[in-house]
Amino acid sequence: MKKNFPLQAEGKHPDRVLEAVKHEIRKYFKRERNREVPKGADFWDFDCKVGLMADTAEVVRVSAVIEAVDAAAKSGAASVYVEILSKHGVRVPAPQREGDDADTFTDDLDN
């Protein structure tokens, strides 16, 4: 999704317009996450950018998209650009630290 959302609409309260924008973003995330994941992938991941214009959009994490839209609205911007591109992700197991053994955990259960 690459979209420029207006934050001010004639005859509508700015807070309601902002809530509608956030709702549409959350709905897009939900719709994309419910799609079937391709073979070899574990989950859907997203590349996100938010800014006042497409040229000035900055990369943000998925969890910070709504906060970035809120910040743009509080700055008095007339519109905000949101770009969300879905991609498949593969889980990477956390590296095991030295001294961590699976046997240590099972030994604790026996006592």
N, C-alpha and C positions, 0 to 999 in steps of 0.2 A: 504494500500500500504506500503510495506516494501521494500525499494530499495536503493542500493548503486549507486549513480550517479558519473561517471567519470567527472572530471572538466578539464581534459586535453586530447585532441585527436590529433593524428598526422595529420597534414595537415589542421587543423582547428584553427581559431583564438580563444583564450580562452574566449573572450567576447561573441562570438557567441555560444560557448558550454554552457556557463553560462545562456545565454538567453533561450536556448533550454530546459535546466533543469527547469528554472523558469516557462516556458510556460507549460511544462508537469505537474508541480505541480498545477498550476492554473487550467489547464484543468481537473485534477482529482477532485479538489474541486468543480468545476462547475458540472461535471458529477454526483458526489455524491449528491449534493444539489438538482439536478433535479429529483432524484429518488422519488418515492411515499413514503410519511412518514407513518409509521405504525400507526394503531389505538391507540389512547391514547397519541400520541406524537405530539408535535407542530412544531418541526424543526429538522434538522440534526446538530449534534454537532460533534466535532472531538477531538481526543487525538493525540497530535503531539509531536514527538521527532526529534531532529536534532543533528548530531555530526559527527565527523570524522570517527567513527566506531560504530557499533551497541552497543558495550559494553560501550562506553563513551557518548552515545547520551543523551542529556538533554531535559527535558520537556519544550516545548515552547508553547505560545499561537498561535492560528491560524493566527492572524495578524502579528506575528513575524517570521513565517516560512521562508518567502522570505528574510528577513533581516538576519536571521541566515545562510542561504545558501550564501548570499553575503559576510558575515563575514568570512565564511570558505574559500571562493574563494580568498578573499583579503589576507588571511594568507598564501596563496601559497599551499594549500592542493591539493593533486592529485585527491581526491574523497571526496564525502560527503554522509553520510547516512541519509535518510529521512524516517520516519515512520509516517504514517497518518492512523488512525483507526477511522472509522465513527461509531457514536452511536446516538440513538435518544434522543432528549432533550425535556423537558417539561418546559414551561414558569412558573416562580414563580412570582406571583404578588408582587410588592414592598410593604413593610409594611407601613401602613398609620401612619404618625407622629401625635403626640398629638396636638390637636388644629386645625388640618386640617379637615374640614367638607365639604362634597359635597354641603351643603346648602350655604356655604360662597361664593362659585363660582357662583351659580345661583342668589344669592342676588346682586352680583356686576353687573350682566347683566341687572337686572331690573332697575337700576338707570340710 
